[in-house]
Amino acid sequence: MKYYEPGMRIIYDPSKREVTVTFRGRRTTLTGEFASEVIGREAGEAYCRSRGWKDMVATAPMPPKSLLAHRKGPRPYL
């Protein structure tokens, strides 16, 4: 999974085989014969990358730390 910036959208239109990209307040339509949604999304991401977007792969979130993790010794409350 990749993180998109707030407001960043990549929309594939299968009937026209084009991609509409909204990036940093500007909407652009990428025309071309994008054969599938995957190829269209990749083209949209390449467009955003060329304008400064840095894609970061999502990592698993850290589990919440227990409020009682600082205590040492036996834990009668478990």
N, CA, C and O atoms as a GROMACS GRO file, in nm:
protein
  312
    1MET      N    1   0.084  -0.118   0.000
    1MET     CA    2   0.000   0.000   0.000
    1MET      C    3   0.088   0.124   0.000
    1MET      O    4   0.190   0.128   0.069
    2LYS      N    5   0.050   0.224  -0.076
    2LYS     CA    6   0.125   0.349  -0.084
    2LYS      C    7   0.044   0.459  -0.019
    2LYS      O    8  -0.079   0.459  -0.019
    3TYR      N    9   0.117   0.554   0.037
    3TYR     CA   10   0.051   0.671   0.095
    3TYR      C   11   0.044   0.781  -0.009
    3TYR      O   12   0.145   0.816  -0.069
    4TYR      N   13  -0.075   0.835  -0.030
    4TYR     CA   14  -0.094   0.949  -0.117
    4TYR      C   15  -0.102   1.074  -0.031
    4TYR      O   16  -0.142   1.067   0.086
    5GLU      N   17  -0.066   1.187  -0.087
    5GLU     CA   18  -0.080   1.313  -0.016
    5GLU      C   19  -0.229   1.345   0.001
    5GLU      O   20  -0.311   1.298  -0.077
    6PRO      N   21  -0.264   1.425   0.102
    6PRO     CA   22  -0.403   1.465   0.116
    6PRO      C   23  -0.451   1.536  -0.011
    6PRO      O   24  -0.384   1.626  -0.062
    7GLY      N   25  -0.564   1.495  -0.061
    7GLY     CA   26  -0.620   1.555  -0.182
    7GLY      C   27  -0.569   1.495  -0.311
    7GLY      O   28  -0.617   1.532  -0.419
    8MET      N   29  -0.473   1.405  -0.304
    8MET     CA   30  -0.418   1.343  -0.426
    8MET      C   31  -0.511   1.228  -0.468
    8MET      O   32  -0.542   1.139  -0.389
    9ARG      N   33  -0.553   1.233  -0.595
    9ARG     CA   34  -0.644   1.129  -0.646
    9ARG      C   35  -0.601   1.088  -0.786
    9ARG      O   36  -0.559   1.172  -0.866
   10ILE      N   37  -0.613   0.960  -0.813
   10ILE     CA   38  -0.588   0.907  -0.946
   10ILE      C   39  -0.710   0.825  -0.984
   10ILE      O   40  -0.740   0.724  -0.919
   11ILE      N   41  -0.781   0.868  -1.088
   11ILE     CA   42  -0.906   0.804  -1.128
   11ILE      C   43  -0.893   0.755  -1.271
   11ILE      O   44  -0.861   0.831  -1.362
   12TYR      N   45  -0.918   0.627  -1.290
   12TYR     CA   46  -0.912   0.565  -1.423
   12TYR      C   47  -1.053   0.556  -1.481
   12TYR      O   48  -1.145   0.508  -1.415
   13ASP      N   49  -1.069   0.601  -1.604
   13ASP     CA   50  -1.197   0.594  -1.674
   13ASP      C   51  -1.186   0.485  -1.781
   13ASP      O   52  -1.124   0.508  -1.884
   14PRO      N   53  -1.246   0.368  -1.758
   14PRO     CA   54  -1.232   0.257  -1.853
   14PRO      C   55  -1.300   0.282  -1.987
   14PRO      O   56  -1.259   0.226  -2.089
   15SER      N   57  -1.404   0.364  -1.990
   15SER     CA   58  -1.473   0.388  -2.117
   15SER      C   59  -1.388   0.473  -2.212
   15SER      O   60  -1.389   0.451  -2.333
   16LYS      N   61  -1.313   0.568  -2.158
   16LYS     CA   62  -1.228   0.653  -2.240
   16LYS      C   63  -1.082   0.609  -2.238
   16LYS      O   64  -1.000   0.654  -2.318
   17ARG      N   65  -1.050   0.519  -2.144
   17ARG     CA   66  -0.913   0.470  -2.123
   17ARG      C   67  -0.817   0.585  -2.094
   17ARG      O   68  -0.707   0.592  -2.149
   18GLU      N   69  -0.862   0.676  -2.008
   18GLU     CA   70  -0.776   0.786  -1.967
   18GLU      C   71  -0.776   0.798  -1.816
   18GLU      O   72  -0.859   0.738  -1.747
   19VAL      N   73  -0.682   0.876  -1.765
   19VAL     CA   74  -0.663   0.890  -1.622
   19VAL      C   75  -0.675   1.037  -1.585
   19VAL      O   76  -0.616   1.124  -1.650
   20THR      N   77  -0.753   1.064  -1.481
   20THR     CA   78  -0.764   1.200  -1.427
   20THR      C   79  -0.686   1.203  -1.296
   20THR      O   80  -0.711   1.123  -1.206
   21VAL      N   81  -0.593   1.297  -1.287
   21VAL     CA   82  -0.506   1.308  -1.169
   21VAL      C   83  -0.533   1.442  -1.102
   21VAL      O   84  -0.530   1.546  -1.168
   22THR      N   85  -0.558   1.439  -0.973
   22THR     CA   86  -0.567   1.560  -0.893
   22THR      C   87  -0.448   1.559  -0.800
   22THR      O   88  -0.432   1.469  -0.718
   23PHE      N   89  -0.362   1.660  -0.814
   23PHE     CA   90  -0.239   1.664  -0.734
   23PHE      C   91  -0.207   1.808  -0.698
   23PHE      O   92  -0.191   1.894  -0.786
   24ARG      N   93  -0.198   1.834  -0.569
   24ARG     CA   94  -0.167   1.966  -0.514
   24ARG      C   95  -0.255   2.077  -0.573
   24ARG      O   96  -0.207   2.183  -0.612
   25GLY      N   97  -0.385   2.048  -0.578
   25GLY     CA   98  -0.482   2.147  -0.619
   25GLY      C   99  -0.504   2.160  -0.769
   25GLY      O  100  -0.586   2.242  -0.812
   26ARG      N  101  -0.433   2.083  -0.849
   26ARG     CA  102  -0.449   2.092  -0.994
   26ARG      C  103  -0.501   1.961  -1.049
   26ARG      O  104  -0.455   1.853  -1.011
   27ARG      N  105  -0.597   1.972  -1.138
   27ARG     CA  106  -0.655   1.853  -1.202
   27ARG      C  107  -0.603   1.844  -1.345
   27ARG      O  108  -0.608   1.942  -1.421
   28THR      N  109  -0.553   1.726  -1.382
   28THR     CA  110  -0.499   1.703  -1.515
   28THR      C  111  -0.554   1.571  -1.568
   28THR      O  112  -0.569   1.475  -1.493
   29THR      N  113  -0.582   1.568  -1.695
   29THR     CA  114  -0.626   1.445  -1.760
   29THR      C  115  -0.513   1.393  -1.847
   29THR      O  116  -0.464   1.462  -1.936
   30LEU      N  117  -0.473   1.270  -1.821
   30LEU     CA  118  -0.370   1.205  -1.901
   30LEU      C  119  -0.440   1.124  -2.009
   30LEU      O  120  -0.507   1.025  -1.980
   31THR      N  121  -0.424   1.167  -2.131
   31THR     CA  122  -0.487   1.096  -2.242
   31THR      C  123  -0.391   0.991  -2.296
   31THR      O  124  -0.269   1.008  -2.290
   32GLY      N  125  -0.446   0.888  -2.346
   32GLY     CA  126  -0.366   0.778  -2.399
   32GLY      C  127  -0.447   0.652  -2.390
   32GLY      O  128  -0.553   0.650  -2.328
   33GLU      N  129  -0.399   0.552  -2.448
   33GLU     CA  130  -0.469   0.424  -2.444
   33GLU      C  131  -0.416   0.340  -2.328
   33GLU      O  132  -0.336   0.248  -2.349
   34PHE      N  133  -0.459   0.372  -2.208
   34PHE     CA  134  -0.420   0.293  -2.091
   34PHE      C  135  -0.506   0.168  -2.090
   34PHE      O  136  -0.627   0.175  -2.068
   35ALA      N  137  -0.444   0.055  -2.112
   35ALA     CA  138  -0.517  -0.071  -2.130
   35ALA      C  139  -0.587  -0.120  -2.004
   35ALA      O  140  -0.686  -0.193  -2.013
   36SER      N  141  -0.537  -0.082  -1.887
   36SER     CA  142  -0.598  -0.130  -1.763
   36SER      C  143  -0.585  -0.024  -1.655
   36SER      O  144  -0.513   0.074  -1.669
   37GLU      N  145  -0.656  -0.048  -1.546
   37GLU     CA  146  -0.650   0.044  -1.433
   37GLU      C  147  -0.511   0.046  -1.371
   37GLU      O  148  -0.463   0.152  -1.328
   38VAL      N  149  -0.446  -0.069  -1.366
   38VAL     CA  150  -0.312  -0.078  -1.308
   38VAL      C  151  -0.214   0.010  -1.387
   38VAL      O  152  -0.136   0.085  -1.328
   39ILE      N  153  -0.218  -0.001  -1.519
   39ILE     CA  154  -0.128   0.079  -1.603
   39ILE      C  155  -0.162   0.228  -1.591
   39ILE      O  156  -0.072   0.311  -1.588
   40GLY      N  157  -0.289   0.260  -1.584
   40GLY     CA  158  -0.331   0.398  -1.566
   40GLY      C  159  -0.287   0.455  -1.433
   40GLY      O  160  -0.242   0.570  -1.427
   41ARG      N  161  -0.299   0.377  -1.326
   41ARG     CA  162  -0.256   0.422  -1.194
   41ARG      C  163  -0.106   0.445  -1.192
   41ARG      O  164  -0.058   0.544  -1.135
   42GLU      N  165  -0.030   0.355  -1.255
   42GLU     CA  166   0.115   0.372  -1.261
   42GLU      C  167   0.152   0.500  -1.336
   42GLU      O  168   0.245   0.570  -1.296
   43ALA      N  169   0.080   0.530  -1.444
   43ALA     CA  170   0.105   0.654  -1.518
   43ALA      C  171   0.071   0.776  -1.433
   43ALA      O  172   0.144   0.875  -1.435
   44GLY      N  173  -0.039   0.768  -1.358
   44GLY     CA  174  -0.076   0.878  -1.269
   44GLY      C  175   0.025   0.900  -1.159
   44GLY      O  176   0.057   1.014  -1.124
   45GLU      N  177   0.076   0.791  -1.102
   45GLU     CA  178   0.177   0.802  -0.998
   45GLU      C  179   0.308   0.857  -1.054
   45GLU      O  180   0.375   0.937  -0.988
   46ALA      N  181   0.344   0.817  -1.176
   46ALA     CA  182   0.465   0.871  -1.240
   46ALA      C  183   0.451   1.022  -1.263
   46ALA      O  184   0.546   1.097  -1.246
   47TYR      N  185   0.330   1.064  -1.303
   47TYR     CA  186   0.302   1.207  -1.322
   47TYR      C  187   0.324   1.283  -1.191
   47TYR      O  188   0.390   1.387  -1.190
   48CYS      N  189   0.269   1.231  -1.081
   48CYS     CA  190   0.282   1.297  -0.951
   48CYS      C  191   0.428   1.294  -0.903
   48CYS      O  192   0.476   1.391  -0.845
   49ARG      N  193   0.496   1.182  -0.927
   49ARG     CA  194   0.635   1.169  -0.887
   49ARG      C  195   0.722   1.275  -0.957
   49ARG      O  196   0.813   1.331  -0.897
   50SER      N  197   0.692   1.301  -1.084
   50SER     CA  198   0.769   1.401  -1.159
   50SER      C  199   0.743   1.542  -1.108
   50SER      O  200   0.818   1.634  -1.141
   51ARG      N  201   0.638   1.560  -1.029
   51ARG     CA  202   0.606   1.691  -0.972
   51ARG      C  203   0.633   1.701  -0.823
   51ARG      O  204   0.586   1.793  -0.757
   52GLY      N  205   0.709   1.604  -0.770
   52GLY     CA  206   0.756   1.617  -0.632
   52GLY      C  207   0.699   1.520  -0.531
   52GLY      O  208   0.739   1.522  -0.414
   53TRP      N  209   0.606   1.434  -0.571
   53TRP     CA  210   0.550   1.338  -0.476
   53TRP      C  211   0.652   1.229  -0.447
   53TRP      O  212   0.712   1.175  -0.539
   54LYS      N  213   0.670   1.198  -0.322
   54LYS     CA  214   0.759   1.090  -0.283
   54LYS      C  215   0.671   0.977  -0.229
   54LYS      O  216   0.610   0.989  -0.123
   55ASP      N  217   0.667   0.868  -0.304
   55ASP     CA  218   0.583   0.757  -0.260
   55ASP      C  219   0.656   0.680  -0.151
   55ASP      O  220   0.774   0.648  -0.162
   56MET      N  221   0.581   0.651  -0.047
   56MET     CA  222   0.635   0.576   0.065
   56MET      C  223   0.547   0.454   0.084
   56MET      O  224   0.424   0.464   0.086
   57VAL      N  225   0.610   0.340   0.098
   57VAL     CA  226   0.535   0.217   0.119
   57VAL      C  227   0.489   0.213   0.264
   57VAL      O  228   0.567   0.241   0.356
   58ALA      N  229   0.365   0.179   0.283
   58ALA     CA  230   0.309   0.173   0.418
   58ALA      C  231   0.372   0.059   0.496
   58ALA      O  232   0.396  -0.049   0.442
   59THR      N  233   0.399   0.083   0.620
   59THR     CA  234   0.451  -0.021   0.708
   59THR      C  235   0.344  -0.055   0.811
   59THR      O  236   0.249   0.021   0.832
   60ALA      N  237   0.361  -0.169   0.873
   60ALA     CA  238   0.264  -0.209   0.974
   60ALA      C  239   0.269  -0.112   1.090
   60ALA      O  240   0.377  -0.073   1.134
   61PRO      N  241   0.154  -0.072   1.141
   61PRO     CA  242   0.154   0.022   1.254
   61PRO      C  243   0.210  -0.043   1.380
   61PRO      O  244   0.197  -0.164   1.400
   62MET      N  245   0.271   0.038   1.463
   62MET     CA  246   0.324  -0.012   1.589
   62MET      C  247   0.208  -0.043   1.683
   62MET      O  248   0.113   0.034   1.691
   63PRO      N  249   0.216  -0.156   1.753
   63PRO     CA  250   0.108  -0.186   1.848
   63PRO      C  251   0.110  -0.085   1.963
   63PRO      O  252   0.216  -0.036   2.000
   64PRO      N  253  -0.006  -0.056   2.018
   64PRO     CA  254  -0.009   0.041   2.127
   64PRO      C  255   0.065  -0.014   2.249
   64PRO      O  256   0.056  -0.132   2.280
   65LYS      N  257   0.135   0.074   2.315
   65LYS     CA  258   0.210   0.034   2.434
   65LYS      C  259   0.116   0.038   2.554
   65LYS      O  260   0.036   0.131   2.570
   66SER      N  261   0.126  -0.062   2.636
   66SER     CA  262   0.042  -0.069   2.754
   66SER      C  263   0.075   0.046   2.848
   66SER      O  264   0.191   0.084   2.862
   67LEU      N  265  -0.026   0.099   2.912
   67LEU     CA  266  -0.004   0.205   3.008
   67LEU      C  267   0.068   0.154   3.132
   67LEU      O  268   0.125   0.232   3.208
   68LEU      N  269   0.067   0.023   3.153
   68LEU     CA  270   0.132  -0.035   3.270
   68LEU      C  271   0.263  -0.105   3.234
   68LEU      O  272   0.316  -0.180   3.316
   69ALA      N  273   0.316  -0.083   3.113
   69ALA     CA  274   0.437  -0.151   3.068
   69ALA      C  275   0.560  -0.110   3.150
   69ALA      O  276   0.658  -0.184   3.153
   70HIS      N  277   0.557   0.004   3.214
   70HIS     CA  278   0.671   0.051   3.292
   70HIS      C  279   0.685  -0.022   3.425
   70HIS      O  280   0.791  -0.015   3.488
   71ARG      N  281   0.582  -0.091   3.470
   71ARG     CA  282   0.585  -0.158   3.600
   71ARG      C  283   0.670  -0.284   3.594
   71ARG      O  284   0.668  -0.356   3.494
   72LYS      N  285   0.742  -0.310   3.699
   72LYS     CA  286   0.825  -0.430   3.711
   72LYS      C  287   0.761  -0.524   3.813
   72LYS      O  288   0.678  -0.482   3.893
   73GLY      N  289   0.799  -0.650   3.809
   73GLY     CA  290   0.753  -0.744   3.909
   73GLY      C  291   0.627  -0.816   3.864
   73GLY      O  292   0.583  -0.805   3.750
   74PRO      N  293   0.568  -0.891   3.959
   74PRO     CA  294   0.448  -0.970   3.925
   74PRO      C  295   0.330  -0.879   3.889
   74PRO      O  296   0.318  -0.766   3.935
   75ARG      N  297   0.247  -0.934   3.806
   75ARG     CA  298   0.130  -0.858   3.760
   75ARG      C  299   0.002  -0.928   3.805
   75ARG      O  300  -0.052  -1.012   3.733
   76PRO      N  301  -0.045  -0.895   3.921
   76PRO     CA  302  -0.165  -0.961   3.972
   76PRO      C  303  -0.291  -0.926   3.894
   76PRO      O  304  -0.392  -0.995   3.906
   77TYR      N  305  -0.285  -0.822   3.816
   77TYR     CA  306  -0.403  -0.777   3.742
   77TYR      C  307  -0.424  -0.854   3.612
   77TYR      O  308  -0.524  -0.832   3.544
   78LEU      N  309  -0.332  -0.944   3.576
   78LEU     CA  310  -0.347  -1.017   3.451
   78LEU      C  311  -0.430  -1.138   3.469
   78LEU      O  312  -0.453  -1.212   3.373
   0.00000   0.00000   0.00000
